[in-house]
Amino acid sequence: MLILGLVLASAMILNLGLMAGFSGAVIPLVLKALKFDPAMGAGIIVTGLTDAFGFLSFLGLATIFQRLPEPN
């Protein structure tokens, strides 16, 4: 049960700390440079990226942690 908590905490830190912060800052700037309205398109793109990255980070970390020996 401890391993599952570590997997979830690590996936949340990666997703919210890295992916959401980075994409939330960069995507509106890129959209503005491309002459698109950042307020209209950034939310959809950021949500899609963070959802996909969160799912993949959770499954990837679960695969890595699954190979570790179980604590007694």
mmJSON file of the N, C-alpha and C atoms, coordinates in Angstrom:
{"data_MODEL":{"atom_site":{
"group_PDB":["ATOM","ATOM","ATOM","ATOM","ATOM","ATOM","ATOM","ATOM","ATOM","ATOM","ATOM","ATOM","ATOM","ATOM","ATOM","ATOM","ATOM","ATOM","ATOM","ATOM","ATOM","ATOM","ATOM","ATOM","ATOM","ATOM","ATOM","ATOM","ATOM","ATOM","ATOM","ATOM","ATOM","ATOM","ATOM","ATOM","ATOM","ATOM","ATOM","ATOM","ATOM","ATOM","ATOM","ATOM","ATOM","ATOM","ATOM","ATOM","ATOM","ATOM","ATOM","ATOM","ATOM","ATOM","ATOM","ATOM","ATOM","ATOM","ATOM","ATOM","ATOM","ATOM","ATOM","ATOM","ATOM","ATOM","ATOM","ATOM","ATOM","ATOM","ATOM","ATOM","ATOM","ATOM","ATOM","ATOM","ATOM","ATOM","ATOM","ATOM","ATOM","ATOM","ATOM","ATOM","ATOM","ATOM","ATOM","ATOM","ATOM","ATOM","ATOM","ATOM","ATOM","ATOM","ATOM","ATOM","ATOM","ATOM","ATOM","ATOM","ATOM","ATOM","ATOM","ATOM","ATOM","ATOM","ATOM","ATOM","ATOM","ATOM","ATOM","ATOM","ATOM","ATOM","ATOM","ATOM","ATOM","ATOM","ATOM","ATOM","ATOM","ATOM","ATOM","ATOM","ATOM","ATOM","ATOM","ATOM","ATOM","ATOM","ATOM","ATOM","ATOM","ATOM","ATOM","ATOM","ATOM","ATOM","ATOM","ATOM","ATOM","ATOM","ATOM","ATOM","ATOM","ATOM","ATOM","ATOM","ATOM","ATOM","ATOM","ATOM","ATOM","ATOM","ATOM","ATOM","ATOM","ATOM","ATOM","ATOM","ATOM","ATOM","ATOM","ATOM","ATOM","ATOM","ATOM","ATOM","ATOM","ATOM","ATOM","ATOM","ATOM","ATOM","ATOM","ATOM","ATOM","ATOM","ATOM","ATOM","ATOM","ATOM","ATOM","ATOM","ATOM","ATOM","ATOM","ATOM","ATOM","ATOM","ATOM","ATOM","ATOM","ATOM","ATOM","ATOM","ATOM","ATOM","ATOM","ATOM","ATOM","ATOM","ATOM","ATOM","ATOM","ATOM","ATOM","ATOM","ATOM","ATOM","ATOM","ATOM","ATOM","ATOM","ATOM","ATOM"],
"id":[1,2,3,4,5,6,7,8,9,10,11,12,13,14,15,16,17,18,19,20,21,22,23,24,25,26,27,28,29,30,31,32,33,34,35,36,37,38,39,40,41,42,43,44,45,46,47,48,49,50,51,52,53,54,55,56,57,58,59,60,61,62,63,64,65,66,67,68,69,70,71,72,73,74,75,76,77,78,79,80,81,82,83,84,85,86,87,88,89,90,91,92,93,94,95,96,97,98,99,100,101,102,103,104,105,106,107,108,109,110,111,112,113,114,115,116,117,118,119,120,121,122,123,124,125,126,127,128,129,130,131,132,133,134,135,136,137,138,139,140,141,142,143,144,145,146,147,148,149,150,151,152,153,154,155,156,157,158,159,160,161,162,163,164,165,166,167,168,169,170,171,172,173,174,175,176,177,178,179,180,181,182,183,184,185,186,187,188,189,190,191,192,193,194,195,196,197,198,199,200,201,202,203,204,205,206,207,208,209,210,211,212,213,214,215,216],
"type_symbol":["N","C","C","N","C","C","N","C","C","N","C","C","N","C","C","N","C","C","N","C","C","N","C","C","N","C","C","N","C","C","N","C","C","N","C","C","N","C","C","N","C","C","N","C","C","N","C","C","N","C","C","N","C","C","N","C","C","N","C","C","N","C","C","N","C","C","N","C","C","N","C","C","N","C","C","N","C","C","N","C","C","N","C","C","N","C","C","N","C","C","N","C","C","N","C","C","N","C","C","N","C","C","N","C","C","N","C","C","N","C","C","N","C","C","N","C","C","N","C","C","N","C","C","N","C","C","N","C","C","N","C","C","N","C","C","N","C","C","N","C","C","N","C","C","N","C","C","N","C","C","N","C","C","N","C","C","N","C","C","N","C","C","N","C","C","N","C","C","N","C","C","N","C","C","N","C","C","N","C","C","N","C","C","N","C","C","N","C","C","N","C","C","N","C","C","N","C","C","N","C","C","N","C","C","N","C","C","N","C","C","N","C","C","N","C","C"],
"label_atom_id":["N","CA","C","N","CA","C","N","CA","C","N","CA","C","N","CA","C","N","CA","C","N","CA","C","N","CA","C","N","CA","C","N","CA","C","N","CA","C","N","CA","C","N","CA","C","N","CA","C","N","CA","C","N","CA","C","N","CA","C","N","CA","C","N","CA","C","N","CA","C","N","CA","C","N","CA","C","N","CA","C","N","CA","C","N","CA","C","N","CA","C","N","CA","C","N","CA","C","N","CA","C","N","CA","C","N","CA","C","N","CA","C","N","CA","C","N","CA","C","N","CA","C","N","CA","C","N","CA","C","N","CA","C","N","CA","C","N","CA","C","N","CA","C","N","CA","C","N","CA","C","N","CA","C","N","CA","C","N","CA","C","N","CA","C","N","CA","C","N","CA","C","N","CA","C","N","CA","C","N","CA","C","N","CA","C","N","CA","C","N","CA","C","N","CA","C","N","CA","C","N","CA","C","N","CA","C","N","CA","C","N","CA","C","N","CA","C","N","CA","C","N","CA","C","N","CA","C","N","CA","C","N","CA","C","N","CA","C","N","CA","C","N","CA","C","N","CA","C","N","CA","C"],
"label_alt_id":[null,null,null,null,null,null,null,null,null,null,null,null,null,null,null,null,null,null,null,null,null,null,null,null,null,null,null,null,null,null,null,null,null,null,null,null,null,null,null,null,null,null,null,null,null,null,null,null,null,null,null,null,null,null,null,null,null,null,null,null,null,null,null,null,null,null,null,null,null,null,null,null,null,null,null,null,null,null,null,null,null,null,null,null,null,null,null,null,null,null,null,null,null,null,null,null,null,null,null,null,null,null,null,null,null,null,null,null,null,null,null,null,null,null,null,null,null,null,null,null,null,null,null,null,null,null,null,null,null,null,null,null,null,null,null,null,null,null,null,null,null,null,null,null,null,null,null,null,null,null,null,null,null,null,null,null,null,null,null,null,null,null,null,null,null,null,null,null,null,null,null,null,null,null,null,null,null,null,null,null,null,null,null,null,null,null,null,null,null,null,null,null,null,null,null,null,null,null,null,null,null,null,null,null,null,null,null,null,null,null,null,null,null,null,null,null],
"label_comp_id":["MET","MET","MET","LEU","LEU","LEU","ILE","ILE","ILE","LEU","LEU","LEU","GLY","GLY","GLY","LEU","LEU","LEU","VAL","VAL","VAL","LEU","LEU","LEU","ALA","ALA","ALA","SER","SER","SER","ALA","ALA","ALA","MET","MET","MET","ILE","ILE","ILE","LEU","LEU","LEU","ASN","ASN","ASN","LEU","LEU","LEU","GLY","GLY","GLY","LEU","LEU","LEU","MET","MET","MET","ALA","ALA","ALA","GLY","GLY","GLY","PHE","PHE","PHE","SER","SER","SER","GLY","GLY","GLY","ALA","ALA","ALA","VAL","VAL","VAL","ILE","ILE","ILE","PRO","PRO","PRO","LEU","LEU","LEU","VAL","VAL","VAL","LEU","LEU","LEU","LYS","LYS","LYS","ALA","ALA","ALA","LEU","LEU","LEU","LYS","LYS","LYS","PHE","PHE","PHE","ASP","ASP","ASP","PRO","PRO","PRO","ALA","ALA","ALA","MET","MET","MET","GLY","GLY","GLY","ALA","ALA","ALA","GLY","GLY","GLY","ILE","ILE","ILE","ILE","ILE","ILE","VAL","VAL","VAL","THR","THR","THR","GLY","GLY","GLY","LEU","LEU","LEU","THR","THR","THR","ASP","ASP","ASP","ALA","ALA","ALA","PHE","PHE","PHE","GLY","GLY","GLY","PHE","PHE","PHE","LEU","LEU","LEU","SER","SER","SER","PHE","PHE","PHE","LEU","LEU","LEU","GLY","GLY","GLY","LEU","LEU","LEU","ALA","ALA","ALA","THR","THR","THR","ILE","ILE","ILE","PHE","PHE","PHE","GLN","GLN","GLN","ARG","ARG","ARG","LEU","LEU","LEU","PRO","PRO","PRO","GLU","GLU","GLU","PRO","PRO","PRO","ASN","ASN","ASN"],
"label_asym_id":["A","A","A","A","A","A","A","A","A","A","A","A","A","A","A","A","A","A","A","A","A","A","A","A","A","A","A","A","A","A","A","A","A","A","A","A","A","A","A","A","A","A","A","A","A","A","A","A","A","A","A","A","A","A","A","A","A","A","A","A","A","A","A","A","A","A","A","A","A","A","A","A","A","A","A","A","A","A","A","A","A","A","A","A","A","A","A","A","A","A","A","A","A","A","A","A","A","A","A","A","A","A","A","A","A","A","A","A","A","A","A","A","A","A","A","A","A","A","A","A","A","A","A","A","A","A","A","A","A","A","A","A","A","A","A","A","A","A","A","A","A","A","A","A","A","A","A","A","A","A","A","A","A","A","A","A","A","A","A","A","A","A","A","A","A","A","A","A","A","A","A","A","A","A","A","A","A","A","A","A","A","A","A","A","A","A","A","A","A","A","A","A","A","A","A","A","A","A","A","A","A","A","A","A","A","A","A","A","A","A","A","A","A","A","A","A"],
"label_entity_id":["1","1","1","1","1","1","1","1","1","1","1","1","1","1","1","1","1","1","1","1","1","1","1","1","1","1","1","1","1","1","1","1","1","1","1","1","1","1","1","1","1","1","1","1","1","1","1","1","1","1","1","1","1","1","1","1","1","1","1","1","1","1","1","1","1","1","1","1","1","1","1","1","1","1","1","1","1","1","1","1","1","1","1","1","1","1","1","1","1","1","1","1","1","1","1","1","1","1","1","1","1","1","1","1","1","1","1","1","1","1","1","1","1","1","1","1","1","1","1","1","1","1","1","1","1","1","1","1","1","1","1","1","1","1","1","1","1","1","1","1","1","1","1","1","1","1","1","1","1","1","1","1","1","1","1","1","1","1","1","1","1","1","1","1","1","1","1","1","1","1","1","1","1","1","1","1","1","1","1","1","1","1","1","1","1","1","1","1","1","1","1","1","1","1","1","1","1","1","1","1","1","1","1","1","1","1","1","1","1","1","1","1","1","1","1","1"],
"label_seq_id":[1,1,1,2,2,2,3,3,3,4,4,4,5,5,5,6,6,6,7,7,7,8,8,8,9,9,9,10,10,10,11,11,11,12,12,12,13,13,13,14,14,14,15,15,15,16,16,16,17,17,17,18,18,18,19,19,19,20,20,20,21,21,21,22,22,22,23,23,23,24,24,24,25,25,25,26,26,26,27,27,27,28,28,28,29,29,29,30,30,30,31,31,31,32,32,32,33,33,33,34,34,34,35,35,35,36,36,36,37,37,37,38,38,38,39,39,39,40,40,40,41,41,41,42,42,42,43,43,43,44,44,44,45,45,45,46,46,46,47,47,47,48,48,48,49,49,49,50,50,50,51,51,51,52,52,52,53,53,53,54,54,54,55,55,55,56,56,56,57,57,57,58,58,58,59,59,59,60,60,60,61,61,61,62,62,62,63,63,63,64,64,64,65,65,65,66,66,66,67,67,67,68,68,68,69,69,69,70,70,70,71,71,71,72,72,72],
"pdbx_PDB_ins_code":[null,null,null,null,null,null,null,null,null,null,null,null,null,null,null,null,null,null,null,null,null,null,null,null,null,null,null,null,null,null,null,null,null,null,null,null,null,null,null,null,null,null,null,null,null,null,null,null,null,null,null,null,null,null,null,null,null,null,null,null,null,null,null,null,null,null,null,null,null,null,null,null,null,null,null,null,null,null,null,null,null,null,null,null,null,null,null,null,null,null,null,null,null,null,null,null,null,null,null,null,null,null,null,null,null,null,null,null,null,null,null,null,null,null,null,null,null,null,null,null,null,null,null,null,null,null,null,null,null,null,null,null,null,null,null,null,null,null,null,null,null,null,null,null,null,null,null,null,null,null,null,null,null,null,null,null,null,null,null,null,null,null,null,null,null,null,null,null,null,null,null,null,null,null,null,null,null,null,null,null,null,null,null,null,null,null,null,null,null,null,null,null,null,null,null,null,null,null,null,null,null,null,null,null,null,null,null,null,null,null,null,null,null,null,null,null],
"Cartn_x":[0.811,0.0,0.867,2.017,2.946,3.46,3.717,4.214,3.178,1.913,0.86,0.802,0.957,0.992,2.171,3.326,4.504,4.312,3.696,3.439,2.497,1.409,0.443,1.04,1.77,2.38,3.403,4.217,5.225,4.572,3.518,2.831,2.175,1.603,0.978,2.007,3.157,4.207,4.735,4.957,5.429,4.403,3.155,2.124,1.833,1.602,1.234,2.44,3.538,4.708,5.46,5.605,6.396,5.538,4.674,3.95,2.943,2.135,1.109,1.744,2.76,3.429,4.12,4.835,5.554,4.592,3.622,2.71,1.794,1.43,0.595,1.307,2.623,3.393,3.793,4.13,4.685,3.607,2.551,1.558,0.892,0.474,-0.08,0.923,2.19,3.198,3.371,3.354,3.479,2.252,1.068,-0.146,-0.158,0.31,0.371,1.369,2.51,3.505,2.979,2.091,1.497,0.245,-0.038,-1.178,-2.531,-2.592,-3.853,-4.214,-5.465,-5.898,-5.524,-4.612,-4.173,-5.284,-6.22,-7.289,-8.235,-8.381,-9.32,-8.719,-7.449,-6.889,-6.037,-5.507,-4.557,-5.199,-6.41,-7.068,-7.244,-7.655,-7.893,-6.583,-5.561,-4.271,-3.617,-3.63,-3.019,-3.746,-5.066,-5.827,-5.504,-5.453,-5.13,-3.73,-2.765,-1.393,-1.24,-1.824,-1.682,-2.422,-3.573,-4.288,-3.484,-2.962,-2.176,-0.897,-0.192,1.049,0.792,-0.297,-0.633,-0.907,-1.643,-1.947,-0.673,0.156,1.384,2.402,2.477,3.413,2.965,1.677,1.183,1.49,1.195,1.448,2.94,3.733,5.176,5.788,5.403,5.923,5.434,4.194,3.687,4.482,4.869,5.68,7.059,7.648,8.971,8.899,7.921,7.797,7.369,6.7,6.267,7.454,8.55,9.737,10.541,10.262,10.978,10.511,11.405,10.96,9.987,9.037,8.018,8.584,8.323,8.86,8.108,8.813,8.174,7.762],
"Cartn_y":[-1.188,0.0,1.269,1.183,2.305,2.618,1.585,1.768,2.511,2.165,2.838,4.317,4.633,6.032,6.782,6.116,6.744,6.972,6.006,6.146,7.315,7.388,8.463,9.824,9.911,11.187,11.63,10.703,11.039,11.47,10.775,11.132,12.505,12.818,14.125,15.242,15.002,16.014,16.255,15.185,15.34,16.071,15.681,16.245,17.698,17.975,19.337,20.257,19.749,20.591,20.883,19.895,20.086,20.37,19.445,19.542,20.684,20.793,21.839,23.224,23.351,24.643,25.071,24.143,24.461,24.761,23.878,24.091,25.286,25.548,26.704,28.021,28.006,29.223,29.375,28.28,28.342,28.399,27.64,27.549,28.897,29.679,30.997,31.91,31.824,32.639,32.205,30.913,30.407,30.799,30.667,31.043,32.539,33.358,34.805,35.119,34.415,34.63,34.193,33.207,32.74,33.525,34.61,35.495,34.824,33.883,33.295,33.871,33.823,34.318,33.296,33.619,32.659,32.252,33.152,32.837,31.765,31.714,30.757,29.367,29.276,27.973,27.338,28.129,27.585,26.575,26.825,25.927,24.524,24.423,23.117,22.356,23.045,22.391,21.984,22.865,22.55,21.38,21.372,20.277,18.952,18.955,17.72,17.206,18.112,17.705,17.185,17.881,17.435,16.138,15.942,14.673,13.51,13.698,12.627,12.354,13.406,13.224,12.606,12.991,12.414,10.926,10.542,9.123,8.333,8.851,8.14,8.125,9.203,9.216,8.248,8.165,7.216,5.779,5.449,4.078,3.78,4.745,4.532,4.338,5.156,5.006,3.712,3.325,2.066,0.887,0.945,-0.122,-0.172,0.99,1.039,0.543,1.027,0.637,-0.822,-1.373,-2.761,-3.72,-3.324,-4.184,-4.156,-3.218,-3.138,-4.238,-4.708,-5.719,-5.099,-5.883,-5.419,-5.303,-4.16,-4.035,-4.935,-5.422,-6.317,-5.566],
"Cartn_z":[0.0,0.0,0.0,0.65,0.677,-0.729,-1.5,-2.872,-3.717,-3.569,-4.328,-3.976,-2.701,-2.285,-2.883,-2.932,-3.541,-5.036,-5.693,-7.134,-7.386,-6.631,-6.84,-6.511,-5.409,-5.042,-6.085,-6.554,-7.571,-8.877,-9.291,-10.531,-10.418,-9.262,-9.08,-9.075,-8.44,-8.42,-9.829,-10.575,-11.957,-12.816,-12.69,-13.543,-13.191,-11.916,-11.537,-11.448,-10.944,-10.757,-12.03,-12.86,-14.077,-15.305,-15.633,-16.899,-16.905,-15.879,-15.868,-15.765,-14.941,-14.809,-16.088,-16.7,-17.936,-19.076,-19.296,-20.422,-20.183,-18.926,-18.635,-18.866,-18.792,-19.038,-20.501,-21.159,-22.506,-23.594,-23.462,-24.531,-24.829,-23.827,-24.18,-24.892,-24.519,-25.198,-26.652,-26.89,-28.26,-29.083,-28.498,-29.23,-29.557,-28.624,-28.887,-29.994,-30.005,-31.056,-32.42,-32.431,-33.685,-34.081,-33.341,-33.612,-33.388,-32.429,-32.004,-30.642,-30.294,-28.988,-27.912,-27.002,-25.987,-25.031,-24.769,-23.825,-24.379,-25.671,-26.267,-26.43,-26.765,-27.092,-26.024,-25.096,-24.13,-23.189,-22.748,-21.799,-22.345,-23.57,-24.186,-24.367,-24.837,-25.078,-23.767,-22.772,-21.475,-20.814,-20.872,-20.281,-20.961,-22.273,-22.997,-22.679,-22.65,-22.351,-20.923,-19.957,-18.566,-18.314,-18.954,-18.798,-19.371,-20.572,-21.197,-20.425,-20.022,-19.282,-17.908,-17.261,-15.958,-16.051,-17.073,-17.274,-17.561,-18.448,-18.801,-17.662,-16.895,-15.772,-14.684,-14.432,-13.436,-13.856,-15.089,-15.554,-15.634,-16.052,-16.125,-14.753,-13.806,-12.449,-11.806,-12.08,-11.536,-12.079,-13.337,-13.919,-13.268,-13.034,-12.4,-10.96,-10.203,-8.806,-8.637,-9.644,-9.577,-9.543,-10.136,-10.195,-8.905,-8.002,-6.74,-5.796,-4.91,-3.929,-2.941,-2.505,-1.593,-0.168,0.509,1.879,2.845,3.853,4.831,6.053],
"occupancy":[1.0,1.0,1.0,1.0,1.0,1.0,1.0,1.0,1.0,1.0,1.0,1.0,1.0,1.0,1.0,1.0,1.0,1.0,1.0,1.0,1.0,1.0,1.0,1.0,1.0,1.0,1.0,1.0,1.0,1.0,1.0,1.0,1.0,1.0,1.0,1.0,1.0,1.0,1.0,1.0,1.0,1.0,1.0,1.0,1.0,1.0,1.0,1.0,1.0,1.0,1.0,1.0,1.0,1.0,1.0,1.0,1.0,1.0,1.0,1.0,1.0,1.0,1.0,1.0,1.0,1.0,1.0,1.0,1.0,1.0,1.0,1.0,1.0,1.0,1.0,1.0,1.0,1.0,1.0,1.0,1.0,1.0,1.0,1.0,1.0,1.0,1.0,1.0,1.0,1.0,1.0,1.0,1.0,1.0,1.0,1.0,1.0,1.0,1.0,1.0,1.0,1.0,1.0,1.0,1.0,1.0,1.0,1.0,1.0,1.0,1.0,1.0,1.0,1.0,1.0,1.0,1.0,1.0,1.0,1.0,1.0,1.0,1.0,1.0,1.0,1.0,1.0,1.0,1.0,1.0,1.0,1.0,1.0,1.0,1.0,1.0,1.0,1.0,1.0,1.0,1.0,1.0,1.0,1.0,1.0,1.0,1.0,1.0,1.0,1.0,1.0,1.0,1.0,1.0,1.0,1.0,1.0,1.0,1.0,1.0,1.0,1.0,1.0,1.0,1.0,1.0,1.0,1.0,1.0,1.0,1.0,1.0,1.0,1.0,1.0,1.0,1.0,1.0,1.0,1.0,1.0,1.0,1.0,1.0,1.0,1.0,1.0,1.0,1.0,1.0,1.0,1.0,1.0,1.0,1.0,1.0,1.0,1.0,1.0,1.0,1.0,1.0,1.0,1.0,1.0,1.0,1.0,1.0,1.0,1.0,1.0,1.0,1.0,1.0,1.0,1.0],
"B_iso_or_equiv":[0.0,0.0,0.0,0.0,0.0,0.0,0.0,0.0,0.0,0.0,0.0,0.0,0.0,0.0,0.0,0.0,0.0,0.0,0.0,0.0,0.0,0.0,0.0,0.0,0.0,0.0,0.0,0.0,0.0,0.0,0.0,0.0,0.0,0.0,0.0,0.0,0.0,0.0,0.0,0.0,0.0,0.0,0.0,0.0,0.0,0.0,0.0,0.0,0.0,0.0,0.0,0.0,0.0,0.0,0.0,0.0,0.0,0.0,0.0,0.0,0.0,0.0,0.0,0.0,0.0,0.0,0.0,0.0,0.0,0.0,0.0,0.0,0.0,0.0,0.0,0.0,0.0,0.0,0.0,0.0,0.0,0.0,0.0,0.0,0.0,0.0,0.0,0.0,0.0,0.0,0.0,0.0,0.0,0.0,0.0,0.0,0.0,0.0,0.0,0.0,0.0,0.0,0.0,0.0,0.0,0.0,0.0,0.0,0.0,0.0,0.0,0.0,0.0,0.0,0.0,0.0,0.0,0.0,0.0,0.0,0.0,0.0,0.0,0.0,0.0,0.0,0.0,0.0,0.0,0.0,0.0,0.0,0.0,0.0,0.0,0.0,0.0,0.0,0.0,0.0,0.0,0.0,0.0,0.0,0.0,0.0,0.0,0.0,0.0,0.0,0.0,0.0,0.0,0.0,0.0,0.0,0.0,0.0,0.0,0.0,0.0,0.0,0.0,0.0,0.0,0.0,0.0,0.0,0.0,0.0,0.0,0.0,0.0,0.0,0.0,0.0,0.0,0.0,0.0,0.0,0.0,0.0,0.0,0.0,0.0,0.0,0.0,0.0,0.0,0.0,0.0,0.0,0.0,0.0,0.0,0.0,0.0,0.0,0.0,0.0,0.0,0.0,0.0,0.0,0.0,0.0,0.0,0.0,0.0,0.0,0.0,0.0,0.0,0.0,0.0,0.0],
"pdbx_formal_charge":[null,null,null,null,null,null,null,null,null,null,null,null,null,null,null,null,null,null,null,null,null,null,null,null,null,null,null,null,null,null,null,null,null,null,null,null,null,null,null,null,null,null,null,null,null,null,null,null,null,null,null,null,null,null,null,null,null,null,null,null,null,null,null,null,null,null,null,null,null,null,null,null,null,null,null,null,null,null,null,null,null,null,null,null,null,null,null,null,null,null,null,null,null,null,null,null,null,null,null,null,null,null,null,null,null,null,null,null,null,null,null,null,null,null,null,null,null,null,null,null,null,null,null,null,null,null,null,null,null,null,null,null,null,null,null,null,null,null,null,null,null,null,null,null,null,null,null,null,null,null,null,null,null,null,null,null,null,null,null,null,null,null,null,null,null,null,null,null,null,null,null,null,null,null,null,null,null,null,null,null,null,null,null,null,null,null,null,null,null,null,null,null,null,null,null,null,null,null,null,null,null,null,null,null,null,null,null,null,null,null,null,null,null,null,null,null],
"auth_seq_id":[1,1,1,2,2,2,3,3,3,4,4,4,5,5,5,6,6,6,7,7,7,8,8,8,9,9,9,10,10,10,11,11,11,12,12,12,13,13,13,14,14,14,15,15,15,16,16,16,17,17,17,18,18,18,19,19,19,20,20,20,21,21,21,22,22,22,23,23,23,24,24,24,25,25,25,26,26,26,27,27,27,28,28,28,29,29,29,30,30,30,31,31,31,32,32,32,33,33,33,34,34,34,35,35,35,36,36,36,37,37,37,38,38,38,39,39,39,40,40,40,41,41,41,42,42,42,43,43,43,44,44,44,45,45,45,46,46,46,47,47,47,48,48,48,49,49,49,50,50,50,51,51,51,52,52,52,53,53,53,54,54,54,55,55,55,56,56,56,57,57,57,58,58,58,59,59,59,60,60,60,61,61,61,62,62,62,63,63,63,64,64,64,65,65,65,66,66,66,67,67,67,68,68,68,69,69,69,70,70,70,71,71,71,72,72,72],
"auth_comp_id":["MET","MET","MET","LEU","LEU","LEU","ILE","ILE","ILE","LEU","LEU","LEU","GLY","GLY","GLY","LEU","LEU","LEU","VAL","VAL","VAL","LEU","LEU","LEU","ALA","ALA","ALA","SER","SER","SER","ALA","ALA","ALA","MET","MET","MET","ILE","ILE","ILE","LEU","LEU","LEU","ASN","ASN","ASN","LEU","LEU","LEU","GLY","GLY","GLY","LEU","LEU","LEU","MET","MET","MET","ALA","ALA","ALA","GLY","GLY","GLY","PHE","PHE","PHE","SER","SER","SER","GLY","GLY","GLY","ALA","ALA","ALA","VAL","VAL","VAL","ILE","ILE","ILE","PRO","PRO","PRO","LEU","LEU","LEU","VAL","VAL","VAL","LEU","LEU","LEU","LYS","LYS","LYS","ALA","ALA","ALA","LEU","LEU","LEU","LYS","LYS","LYS","PHE","PHE","PHE","ASP","ASP","ASP","PRO","PRO","PRO","ALA","ALA","ALA","MET","MET","MET","GLY","GLY","GLY","ALA","ALA","ALA","GLY","GLY","GLY","ILE","ILE","ILE","ILE","ILE","ILE","VAL","VAL","VAL","THR","THR","THR","GLY","GLY","GLY","LEU","LEU","LEU","THR","THR","THR","ASP","ASP","ASP","ALA","ALA","ALA","PHE","PHE","PHE","GLY","GLY","GLY","PHE","PHE","PHE","LEU","LEU","LEU","SER","SER","SER","PHE","PHE","PHE","LEU","LEU","LEU","GLY","GLY","GLY","LEU","LEU","LEU","ALA","ALA","ALA","THR","THR","THR","ILE","ILE","ILE","PHE","PHE","PHE","GLN","GLN","GLN","ARG","ARG","ARG","LEU","LEU","LEU","PRO","PRO","PRO","GLU","GLU","GLU","PRO","PRO","PRO","ASN","ASN","ASN"],
"auth_asym_id":["A","A","A","A","A","A","A","A","A","A","A","A","A","A","A","A","A","A","A","A","A","A","A","A","A","A","A","A","A","A","A","A","A","A","A","A","A","A","A","A","A","A","A","A","A","A","A","A","A","A","A","A","A","A","A","A","A","A","A","A","A","A","A","A","A","A","A","A","A","A","A","A","A","A","A","A","A","A","A","A","A","A","A","A","A","A","A","A","A","A","A","A","A","A","A","A","A","A","A","A","A","A","A","A","A","A","A","A","A","A","A","A","A","A","A","A","A","A","A","A","A","A","A","A","A","A","A","A","A","A","A","A","A","A","A","A","A","A","A","A","A","A","A","A","A","A","A","A","A","A","A","A","A","A","A","A","A","A","A","A","A","A","A","A","A","A","A","A","A","A","A","A","A","A","A","A","A","A","A","A","A","A","A","A","A","A","A","A","A","A","A","A","A","A","A","A","A","A","A","A","A","A","A","A","A","A","A","A","A","A","A","A","A","A","A","A"],
"auth_atom_id":["N","CA","C","N","CA","C","N","CA","C","N","CA","C","N","CA","C","N","CA","C","N","CA","C","N","CA","C","N","CA","C","N","CA","C","N","CA","C","N","CA","C","N","CA","C","N","CA","C","N","CA","C","N","CA","C","N","CA","C","N","CA","C","N","CA","C","N","CA","C","N","CA","C","N","CA","C","N","CA","C","N","CA","C","N","CA","C","N","CA","C","N","CA","C","N","CA","C","N","CA","C","N","CA","C","N","CA","C","N","CA","C","N","CA","C","N","CA","C","N","CA","C","N","CA","C","N","CA","C","N","CA","C","N","CA","C","N","CA","C","N","CA","C","N","CA","C","N","CA","C","N","CA","C","N","CA","C","N","CA","C","N","CA","C","N","CA","C","N","CA","C","N","CA","C","N","CA","C","N","CA","C","N","CA","C","N","CA","C","N","CA","C","N","CA","C","N","CA","C","N","CA","C","N","CA","C","N","CA","C","N","CA","C","N","CA","C","N","CA","C","N","CA","C","N","CA","C","N","CA","C","N","CA","C","N","CA","C","N","CA","C","N","CA","C","N","CA","C","N","CA","C"],
"pdbx_PDB_model_num":[1,1,1,1,1,1,1,1,1,1,1,1,1,1,1,1,1,1,1,1,1,1,1,1,1,1,1,1,1,1,1,1,1,1,1,1,1,1,1,1,1,1,1,1,1,1,1,1,1,1,1,1,1,1,1,1,1,1,1,1,1,1,1,1,1,1,1,1,1,1,1,1,1,1,1,1,1,1,1,1,1,1,1,1,1,1,1,1,1,1,1,1,1,1,1,1,1,1,1,1,1,1,1,1,1,1,1,1,1,1,1,1,1,1,1,1,1,1,1,1,1,1,1,1,1,1,1,1,1,1,1,1,1,1,1,1,1,1,1,1,1,1,1,1,1,1,1,1,1,1,1,1,1,1,1,1,1,1,1,1,1,1,1,1,1,1,1,1,1,1,1,1,1,1,1,1,1,1,1,1,1,1,1,1,1,1,1,1,1,1,1,1,1,1,1,1,1,1,1,1,1,1,1,1,1,1,1,1,1,1,1,1,1,1,1,1]
}}}
